[in-house]
Amino acid sequence: MLVCSLVLLIAVAAVRVSSRSGLPSLLIYLGIGVAIGQDGIGVSFDDVGLTQVIGYAALVVILAEGGLGTKWHEIKPALPAAAVLSTFGVALSVGVTAAAAHYLADVEWRQSLIIGAVVSSTDAAAVFSVLRNVPLPSRLTGVLEAESGFNDAPVVILVVAFSAAGPVEHWYLLLGKIALELAIGAAVGLAVGFLGAYAMRHIALPASGLYPIAVMAIATVAYAGGALAHGSGFLAVYLAALILGNAKLPHWPATRGFAEGLGWIAQIGMFVLLGLLVTPHELGDDILPALVVGLVLTMVARPVSVFLSTAPFRTPWREKVLLSWAGLRGAVPIVLATIPMVAAVPDSRRIFNIVFVLVIVYTLVQGPTLPWLARRLDLGRAEAEDLGIESAPLERLRGHLLSVSVPEGSRMHGVEVAELRLPAGSAVTLVVREGASFVPGPTTVLRQGDELLVVATDPVRDATERRLRAVAEGGKLAGWLGTGNGTSVAVPGKTGRKRAPGMVGRK
C-alpha cells in the first residue's frame, strides 16, 4: 500500500510536468513503470493476462469518462466524418501499415496485420492532454472525440481475429462480423444510456455522492451487456456515457469530477503496469523496425486515411492536416498489443516491443508539436468557458435548485437580474460574490465569478437552464438576436398569442 500510494502521488505530481512540457502524461506513467521494473528497481512482473484484464477495465473507465465529457452539439455535426474515419479510415491505415511492416521491417504477414490493426486506433486521452491549452473549433474536437471513441471497437475485433488460431476469415465474413458486433454494441449502448438517464432523472437518491457512482455503474453495465450479447462493449460504453453526459442529470459537476478522477486512476494504473511489463534491454533489435513502421504510419497511412475519408465532407485542407498529425497513439495500442501475447501468437513479444517503442517515440515527436501546428494553421481559438450549472432535485416541492457559475468571458457579466427574463416559476434567490452572499434585487448586476442559486419549478426547469445558457452566450439581448436555443418558452398553463423572442415568461 505504501508503494502504490507513493507511485500514485508521484504520478499526480507528474501531471504538472507534462502539462508544462506539452507531453502526454502517459509517457511519464510508462517511465514510472519501467523505473520500477526489472531494469530499474528490480520488480519482476510478467503476468500478461492480468495486464490485459486491468487494461480492458481501464479502457472502459477511460471511454466512459470521455463519453461523459463529450458535448452532443459539438459531436453531432462530426458524426458522419468520424464514422467514416473509424471504419474506412482504419481499414486503409491497417493495410498501409501492415504492408510497411512486411516489406520494410521484414515481419511475417500475420504479425504485420496485427501490428497494423493495433496501431491504427487513436487515443483521445493522449490527444486532449496535449490540446488542453490550445482549444480547437468544435467541428475538429467533435471529429477527434468521436473518432477516438468509435475506432476502438473495429480495431479490437480485427486484432482478435488476426490473433486467433487458424486461418483468418474471408474478408467479407470479417466485415460482416465487424458490422454485426458494432450494430449490437450500438443498440445495447443506446438502450442502457437512455434507460439509465431516465432513471437518474426520476429517482431521488438519499446522498449526492451516490449519483456519480450510479452513473459509472450504468456505463459499466453497457460495456458488460454489449460484450455478453456478442457485440462491441467498447462502443456500447462510449454511447451510453455520451447519452448520460448530455442528459442534464442531477449533481452533474460532481459526477463529472468523479469520472475524471477515475479516468486519471485508470490511466496511471494501466500505464504503470504496462511499463512494468516491458524489459528495456530487450528492445534493442526492435527499435529500427518500430521507427520505420511508425514513420509510414505517421507520414503516409494516417494522412491517406484522413484525406480520403474526409473527401466527401469538404473539409478544409488545414483541418485535414491537423487531423492527420493529431492521430496520437497511447493507451489503446499498448493494451491491444497484449492480445496476441495472451493468444500465444508467434513473435508476439516482438509485436509488443515494436508497438511500445512506436508509441513512445512518435508521442514524443507529435505531442509537443501538435499545439504549435494548430497555431501555425490558425486553428486555435479562444472561447468562454461553459456555463457551470448544477442541479439538485427537491422531490417534495417538485422543484429544482440550480447552482450557476458565471465563468470568465461569459456575456452574463454586466446583465441585471431582471434582464435574465427567466420563465415564470423560476427566480434568482441568492448570489455569492467574493465569499459574501446576498439576496439580489431586480437591478442587481451580475459579475464574472458570481455563484447564483436559482430555484425553478419542475415544469420550467429545462426552460430556465436554456435561458441561462442563452444569456451566457448572447448577453441581455439573447433571443432578440437569435442567440441560443429554446429561449422562447411558453408558460405552463397559458395559451394565446406567441411572445416575441426574449420575452420569456414575463408578466
LOTITOR-289527 format. One record per residue (C-alpha): residue in one letter; y, x, z. Coordinates in steps of 0.5 Angstrom, whole numbers. Example, Ala and Ser with C-alpha at 12.3 -4.5 7.8 and 13.67 -1.06 7.14 Angstrom:
BEGIN
  code      v      u      w
     A     -9     25     16
     S     -2     27     14
END
This chain:
BEGIN
  code      v      u      w
     M      0      0      0
     L      5      6      2
     V      3      9     -5
     C      4      2     -9
     S     11      1     -5
     L     14      8     -7
     V     12      7    -14
     L     15      0    -15
     L     21      3    -11
     I     22      9    -16
     A     21      4    -22
     V     26     -1    -20
     A     31      5    -19
     A     29      8    -26
     V     32      1    -29
     R     39      4    -28
     V     37     11    -31
     S     34      7    -37
     S     40      2    -38
     R     45      8    -38
     S     41     12    -43
     G     39      7    -47
     L     32      8    -47
     P     27      2    -45
     S     24      2    -38
     L     17      2    -41
     L     18     10    -42
     I     19     11    -35
     Y     14      7    -32
     L      9     10    -37
     G     11     17    -35
     I     10     15    -27
     G      3     13    -29
     V      2     20    -33
     A      5     24    -27
     I      0     20    -22
     G     -6     21    -27
     Q    -11     27    -28
     D     -6     32    -31
     G     -1     30    -25
     I     -2     29    -18
     G    -10     28    -20
     V    -11     21    -19
     S    -17     19    -23
     F    -17     13    -27
     D    -22     11    -33
     D    -23      3    -32
     V    -21      1    -39
     G    -24     -6    -37
     L    -20     -7    -31
     T    -14     -5    -35
     Q    -15    -10    -41
     V    -15    -15    -36
     I     -9    -13    -32
     G     -6    -12    -39
     Y     -7    -19    -41
     A     -5    -22    -35
     A      2    -18    -35
     L      3    -20    -42
     V      2    -28    -40
     V      8    -27    -35
     I     12    -23    -40
     L     11    -28    -45
     A     13    -34    -40
     E     19    -30    -38
     G     21    -29    -45
     G     20    -36    -47
     L     24    -39    -41
     G     30    -35    -42
     T     30    -37    -50
     K     35    -42    -52
     W     33    -47    -56
     H     39    -48    -60
     E     39    -40    -62
     I     32    -40    -64
     K     31    -47    -68
     P     35    -44    -74
     A     31    -38    -74
     L     24    -41    -73
     P     22    -41    -81
     A     24    -34    -82
     A     21    -32    -75
     A     14    -36    -77
     V     14    -32    -84
     L     15    -25    -81
     S     10    -26    -75
     T      5    -28    -81
     F      6    -26    -88
     G     10    -20    -85
     V      5    -18    -80
     A      0    -18    -86
     L      4    -14    -90
     S      5     -9    -84
     V     -2     -8    -83
     G     -4     -7    -90
     V      1     -2    -91
     T      0      2    -84
     A     -8      2    -85
     A     -7      5    -92
     A     -3     10    -89
     A     -8     12    -83
     H    -13     12    -88
     Y    -10     16    -94
     L     -5     21    -90
     A     -9     21    -83
     D    -16     21    -85
     V    -18     16    -81
     E    -24     11    -83
     W    -22      4    -86
     R    -25      0    -80
     Q    -21      4    -75
     S    -15      4    -80
     L    -15     -3    -80
     I    -15     -3    -72
     I     -9      1    -72
     G     -5     -3    -77
     A     -6     -9    -73
     V     -5     -6    -66
     V      2     -3    -68
     S      4     -9    -72
     S      7    -13    -66
     T     14    -12    -64
     D     15    -12    -57
     A     21    -17    -54
     A     22    -13    -47
     A     23     -7    -51
     V     28     -9    -56
     F     32    -13    -51
     S     32     -8    -46
     V     36     -4    -51
     L     40     -9    -53
     R     43    -12    -46
     N     50     -8    -47
     V     50    -10    -55
     P     50    -18    -56
     L     48    -20    -63
     P     49    -26    -67
     S     45    -32    -64
     R     41    -32    -71
     L     39    -25    -70
     T     37    -26    -63
     G     33    -32    -65
     V     29    -29    -70
     L     27    -23    -66
     E     26    -27    -60
     A     21    -32    -64
     E     18    -27    -68
     S     16    -23    -62
     G     13    -29    -58
     F     10    -31    -64
     N      7    -25    -67
     D      2    -23    -61
     A     -2    -29    -63
     P     -5    -27    -70
     V     -5    -19    -68
     V     -9    -21    -62
     I    -14    -25    -67
     L    -14    -19    -72
     V    -15    -14    -67
     V    -21    -17    -64
     A    -24    -19    -71
     F    -24    -12    -73
     S    -27     -9    -67
     A    -33    -14    -67
     A    -40    -11    -68
     G    -42    -12    -75
     P    -38    -13    -82
     V    -31    -16    -82
     E    -31    -23    -84
     H    -29    -25    -91
     W    -21    -25    -92
     Y    -21    -33    -93
     L    -25    -34    -87
     L    -21    -30    -83
     L    -15    -33    -85
     G    -18    -40    -83
     K    -20    -38    -76
     I    -13    -35    -75
     A     -9    -41    -78
     L    -14    -46    -73
     E    -13    -42    -67
     L     -6    -42    -68
     A     -6    -49    -69
     I    -10    -50    -63
     G     -5    -46    -59
     A      1    -49    -61
     A     -2    -56    -59
     V     -4    -54    -52
     G      3    -51    -51
     L      7    -56    -53
     A      3    -61    -49
     V      3    -57    -43
     G     10    -56    -44
     F     12    -63    -45
     L      8    -66    -39
     G     10    -60    -34
     A     17    -61    -36
     Y     17    -69    -35
     A     13    -68    -28
     M     18    -63    -26
     R     24    -67    -27
     H     21    -73    -24
     I     17    -70    -18
     A     22    -68    -12
     L     18    -62     -8
     P     20    -61     -1
     A     23    -54     -2
     S     27    -51     -7
     G     22    -45     -7
     L     16    -49    -10
     Y     20    -50    -16
     P     19    -43    -19
     I     12    -43    -17
     A     10    -49    -20
     V     14    -47    -27
     M     10    -41    -27
     A      3    -44    -26
     I      5    -49    -31
     A      6    -43    -36
     T     -1    -40    -34
     V     -4    -47    -35
     A     -2    -47    -42
     Y     -5    -40    -43
     A    -12    -41    -40
     G    -12    -48    -43
     G    -11    -45    -50
     A    -16    -40    -49
     L    -21    -45    -47
     A    -20    -49    -53
     H    -21    -43    -57
     G    -14    -43    -59
     S     -9    -38    -58
     G     -7    -37    -51
     F     -1    -33    -52
     L      2    -38    -57
     A      1    -43    -52
     V      4    -40    -46
     Y     10    -38    -50
     L     11    -45    -53
     A     10    -48    -46
     A     15    -44    -43
     L     20    -45    -49
     I     20    -52    -47
     L     20    -51    -40
     G     26    -47    -41
     N     30    -52    -44
     A     28    -58    -40
     K     34    -57    -35
     L     29    -57    -29
     P     32    -57    -22
     H     34    -51    -19
     W     34    -47    -25
     P     37    -41    -24
     A     32    -40    -18
     T     27    -41    -23
     R     30    -36    -28
     G     31    -31    -23
     F     24    -31    -20
     A     21    -31    -27
     E     25    -25    -29
     G     22    -21    -22
     L     15    -23    -24
     G     16    -20    -31
     W     19    -14    -28
     I     13    -13    -24
     A      8    -15    -29
     Q     12     -9    -34
     I     12     -4    -28
     G      4     -5    -26
     M      2     -5    -33
     F      5      1    -36
     V      4      5    -30
     L     -4      3    -30
     L     -3      5    -38
     G      0     12    -36
     L     -6     13    -31
     L    -11     11    -37
     V     -8     17    -41
     T    -10     24    -41
     P     -5     28    -44
     H     -9     34    -45
     E    -13     30    -50
     L     -7     28    -54
     G     -6     35    -58
     D    -10     33    -64
     D     -8     26    -65
     I      0     28    -65
     L      1     29    -72
     P     -3     23    -74
     A      1     19    -70
     L      7     22    -73
     V      5     20    -80
     V      3     13    -78
     G      9     12    -74
     L     14     14    -80
     V     10     10    -85
     L     10      4    -80
     T     18      5    -79
     M     21      7    -85
     V     16      3    -90
     A     12     -2    -87
     R     17     -5    -83
     P     23     -5    -88
     V     18     -8    -93
     S     15    -14    -89
     V     22    -16    -87
     F     26    -15    -93
     L     20    -19    -97
     S     19    -24    -91
     T     27    -26    -91
     A     28    -26    -98
     P     27    -34    -98
     F     33    -35    -93
     R     38    -31    -96
     T     39    -26    -90
     P     45    -21    -91
     W     43    -14    -92
     R     46    -12    -86
     E     42    -16    -82
     K     35    -14    -85
     V     37     -7    -84
     L     38     -8    -76
     L     31    -13    -76
     S     28     -7    -80
     W     30     -2    -74
     A     29     -7    -69
     G     21     -7    -69
     L     20     -3    -63
     R     13     -3    -60
     G     12     -3    -53
     A      7     -7    -48
     V      3    -11    -53
     P      1     -5    -58
     I     -2     -1    -52
     V     -5     -6    -49
     L     -9     -8    -55
     A    -11     -1    -56
     T    -16     -2    -50
     I    -19     -8    -54
     P    -23     -3    -59
     M    -25      1    -53
     V    -28     -4    -49
     A    -32     -6    -55
     A    -34      1    -56
     V    -32      2    -63
     P    -33      9    -65
     D    -27     14    -64
     S    -24      8    -60
     R    -21     14    -55
     R    -17     17    -61
     I    -14     10    -63
     F    -12      9    -56
     N     -9     16    -56
     I     -5     15    -63
     V     -2      9    -61
     F      0     12    -55
     V      4     17    -58
     L      6     13    -63
     V     10      8    -58
     I     13     14    -54
     V     16     18    -60
     Y     18     12    -64
     T     21      8    -58
     L     25     15    -56
     V     28     15    -63
     Q     29      8    -64
     G     31      6    -57
     P     38     10    -56
     T     40      9    -64
     L     39      1    -64
     P     46      0    -61
     W     49      5    -65
     L     46      2    -71
     A     48     -5    -69
     R     56     -3    -68
     R     55      1    -75
     L     53     -5    -78
     D     59     -9    -75
     L     53    -14    -72
     G     55    -13    -65
     R     59    -19    -62
     A     63    -20    -55
     E     62    -27    -52
     A     63    -31    -46
     E     57    -32    -41
     D     53    -38    -41
     L     56    -43    -36
     G     51    -43    -30
     I     49    -50    -28
     E     44    -51    -22
     S     41    -58    -21
     A     38    -61    -14
     P     36    -68    -14
     L     38    -73     -9
     E     32    -77     -9
     R     34    -83     -4
     L     41    -83     -7
     R     39    -83    -14
     G     44    -77    -16
     H     44    -70    -17
     L     48    -64    -14
     L     51    -60    -20
     S     53    -53    -18
     V     57    -50    -23
     S     60    -43    -24
     V     66    -41    -28
     P     64    -34    -31
     E     69    -29    -34
     G     71    -31    -41
     S     70    -39    -40
     R     75    -43    -43
     M     74    -48    -37
     H     79    -43    -34
     G     86    -46    -33
     V     83    -53    -34
     E     86    -58    -29
     V     80    -62    -25
     A     83    -69    -28
     E     83    -65    -35
     L     75    -65    -35
     R     75    -72    -36
     L     68    -73    -33
     P     64    -79    -34
     A     65    -85    -29
     G     60    -84    -24
     S     61    -76    -23
     A     66    -72    -20
     V     68    -65    -17
     T     67    -66    -10
     L     68    -58     -8
     V     71    -52    -10
     V     69    -45     -7
     R     74    -39     -9
     E     74    -32     -7
     G     70    -34     -1
     A     74    -40      1
     S     72    -48      0
     F     77    -54     -1
     V     76    -61     -4
     P     80    -61    -10
     G     85    -66    -13
     P     86    -68    -20
     T     91    -63    -21
     T     87    -57    -18
     V     87    -52    -24
     L     80    -48    -24
     R     80    -41    -25
     Q     75    -36    -27
     G     70    -34    -21
     D     70    -41    -18
     E     64    -45    -16
     L     64    -52    -17
     L     60    -57    -13
     V     59    -64    -18
     V     56    -70    -16
     A     53    -74    -21
     T     49    -81    -21
     D     42    -81    -25
     P     44    -84    -31
     V     50    -80    -33
     R     47    -73    -30
     D     46    -71    -37
     A     52    -73    -40
     T     56    -69    -34
     E     53    -63    -36
     R     54    -64    -43
     R     61    -65    -42
     L     62    -59    -37
     R     59    -54    -43
     A     63    -57    -48
     V     70    -56    -44
     A     67    -49    -42
     E     66    -47    -50
     G     72    -51    -52
     G     77    -52    -47
     K     81    -58    -45
     L     81    -61    -52
     A     74    -61    -53
     G     72    -67    -56
     W     78    -68    -60
     L     77    -61    -63
     G     69    -63    -64
     T     67    -57    -60
     G     61    -58    -56
     N     55    -64    -57
     G     55    -70    -53
     T     62    -70    -51
     S     63    -78    -53
     V     59    -81    -47
     A     58    -89    -46
     V     59    -91    -39
     P     53    -94    -37
     G     53   -102    -37
     K     59   -102    -41
     T     60   -105    -48
     G     65   -106    -53
     R     69   -101    -58
     K     68    -94    -58
     R     72    -89    -55
     A     76    -83    -58
     P     72    -76    -57
     G     74    -73    -51
     M     76    -80    -47
     V     69    -79    -44
     G     68    -85    -39
     R     75    -85    -37
     K     78    -91    -34
END
